[in-house]
Amino acid sequence: MRILNLTQHPATADQLSAGVVDLSADQRTIVSRWLTFDEVPSASTITTRAKLLAQAAADDSIIIGEVGQFDAAMIGGAPYLMAPLETALREAHILPLYAFSTRESVETVAPDGSVTKTNVFRHGGFVGMEGYYDERGYDAEGYDIEGVDRHGFDRTGRDTLGD
C-alpha cells in the first residue's frame, strides 16, 4: 500500500519502511501552507484546503505537481481540519490514516553523573476511523477499507472481481 505523508513532518524511517512516501521539499512547503492557519478559518477555507490535500493524494493536483496515485494518506494537523480532510480523501477513494506511535523513555547518564531523559517515539502502525490497518492496508479481520479481502471477496463471501 502506498501512503502519502500529508503532515508537516518528514516520515520516520519506520514509517517509510511501512510504505509512507514523503513529498519533496517544495511540495512539503505547499502542503504545510495548506495545513497551517494563521487566523480563525471559515468553513469554506477548511473545506477548500481539505480538497486540495485530497487532490494531491489522488494525483489530481496541478499546484503541487505529480506525486502519483496513493492508496492512503497519513494525516495530522489542526483537529478542525481532520474530519473534512477524511471526507475529502474518502471521496477520492484514499484511505485516511493516523500514525500510531509508542513512547519510549531513554535515560542517558553523562560523565558528571547527571541523567538526561529523552522521549523517543516509535512507529507502531496506522489507525483509520474504521479501526487499525496494517502496512498492507488490511484490518484485523483481513479486509481493506472497502470491505474486500486480499482475494477479492467481500465480507459476505461474494466475489468482487467477477471471476
Backbone hydrogen bonds, N-H to C=O, Kabsch-Sander energy under -0.5 kcal/mol:
donor,donor_aa,acceptor,acceptor_aa,energy
3,I,1,M,-0.5
3,I,19,G,-2.3
4,L,2,R,-0.5
4,L,72,A,-2.5
5,N,21,V,-2.5
6,L,4,L,-1.0
6,L,74,M,-2.6
16,L,12,T,-2.6
17,S,13,A,-2.2
18,A,14,D,-0.9
19,G,16,L,-1.5
20,V,15,Q,-2.3
21,V,3,I,-3.2
28,R,24,S,-2.8
29,T,25,A,-1.9
30,I,26,D,-1.5
31,V,27,Q,-2.6
32,S,28,R,-3.0
33,R,29,T,-1.6
34,W,30,I,-1.8
35,L,31,V,-1.8
36,T,32,S,-1.0
46,I,42,S,-2.2
47,T,43,A,-2.5
48,T,44,S,-2.5
49,R,45,T,-2.4
50,A,46,I,-2.3
51,K,47,T,-2.2
52,L,48,T,-2.2
53,L,49,R,-2.4
54,A,50,A,-2.2
55,Q,51,K,-2.4
56,A,52,L,-1.5
57,A,53,L,-1.5
58,A,54,A,-1.8
59,D,56,A,-1.1
60,D,55,Q,-3.3
61,S,55,Q,-0.6
62,I,60,D,-0.7
65,G,61,S,-0.9
70,F,57,A,-1.7
71,D,2,R,-1.6
72,A,2,R,-1.9
73,A,95,L,-2.4
74,M,4,L,-2.6
75,I,73,A,-0.6
75,I,97,L,-3.0
76,G,6,L,-0.6
78,A,35,L,-0.5
81,L,78,A,-2.0
82,M,78,A,-1.1
83,A,79,P,-0.8
85,L,81,L,-2.3
86,E,82,M,-2.9
87,T,83,A,-2.2
88,A,84,P,-2.5
89,L,85,L,-2.7
90,R,86,E,-2.5
91,E,87,T,-2.4
92,A,88,A,-1.2
93,H,90,R,-1.9
94,I,89,L,-2.9
95,L,71,D,-2.6
97,L,73,A,-2.9
98,Y,127,V,-2.7
100,F,125,G,-2.8
102,T,122,R,-2.6
104,E,102,T,-0.6
104,E,120,V,-3.3
106,V,104,E,-0.6
106,V,118,T,-3.2
108,T,116,T,-2.7
110,A,108,T,-0.6
110,A,114,S,-3.1
113,G,110,A,-2.5
116,T,108,T,-2.8
117,K,115,V,-0.5
118,T,106,V,-2.9
118,T,116,T,-0.5
120,V,104,E,-3.3
120,V,118,T,-0.5
122,R,102,T,-2.8
122,R,120,V,-0.5
124,G,100,F,-3.7
125,G,100,F,-0.9
126,F,133,Y,-0.9
127,V,98,Y,-2.8
128,G,131,G,-3.5
131,G,128,G,-1.7
133,Y,126,F,-1.4
134,D,138,Y,-2.8
137,G,134,D,-2.0
139,D,143,Y,-3.0
142,G,139,D,-1.9
144,D,148,V,-2.3
147,G,144,D,-2.2
149,D,153,F,-3.0
150,R,142,G,-0.6
152,G,149,D,-2.0
154,D,158,R,-2.5
155,R,147,G,-0.8
157,G,154,D,-1.9
160,T,152,G,-3.4
160,T,158,R,-0.7
